[in-house]
């Protein structure tokens, strides 16, 4: 397989992945809606035990911290090597 063929195949797979992710999200939304309509947060159906729970997540606000404590942010920030492959 040539490099161009590999890139083409990768693009096809990436498009399929995006479509699958959209389909998965739509199914999750339908399942959550059904649980909500039934007024339950947990349901046993077939071989599955489905739970729909809401919770609070705590996330560090880097942007606000940097704005208020730029010196500390710079002191504790570090450069990390990374690579990125982009297809356009």
N, C-alpha and C positions, 0 to 999 in steps of 0.2 A: 504494500500500500504506500503510495507516495505521500509526501507531507501535505500536499493540498487535499488529498482524499481524507487523510486523518483529520485535518481541520474541518472539512465539510462534515464528516461523520460526527465530530465533536459538537458542531453547531446543531446538527439534527438532534442529537441526544440532549443537548441543553434545552432546546425548544420543547422536546417531549417532557423533560423534567419539569419545566415551567407549567406546561399544560396539566401534568399529573398533580403538581402542587396545588393548582387552582381547583382541580376536581376534588382533591382530598379536603381542601378547606371548605368547599361547598358541602361535602358530605358531613364534615364535622359540624358545620352550622345547622344542617338539617337535624342531626342527632341531638344537638344541644336544644334546638327549638322543640323537638318532640319531648325531651325530658322536662323542659320548662312547661309545656302544655299539659303534661301529666302531673305536674307539681311535685316531681321527685328529683333528687340529685344523684340517685343510684338506682340501677336497674339490672337485674339478671335476665338475660335473654339468650337462649341457646347455650353455647359454650362460653358466653361472654359475660363479664361483670363490668358494666359501664358506669363510670362516676363522672359527674360534672360538678366541680367545686370551684367556688370563687375564693380568692385569697389575696392578701396584700403582699406585694413584693417590694423590698427595699433595694434601691439602686443608687449608686454613688453618682452625684451630679458633677462630673468633671468640669463642665463648662462654667458652672457657678463657682466651684471651688477655685478654678484658675483665675476667674475674674476678681475674687475677693482675696486670694492668697497666692498671687503669681510667683513670689519667691519660693514658697514651699512647693508649689506645683513643679517649678523648674528643678528644684533640688531633688525631688523624688521621681521625676520623670526620667526614663531611660530610652535610648534608641535600641530598637530590636530589628535585626535584619529580617526582611520579608521579600517575597517574590509574588508577582501577579502575572497571570496570563490573561490577556484581554482579546476577545474576538469582536470585530465590528463588521 
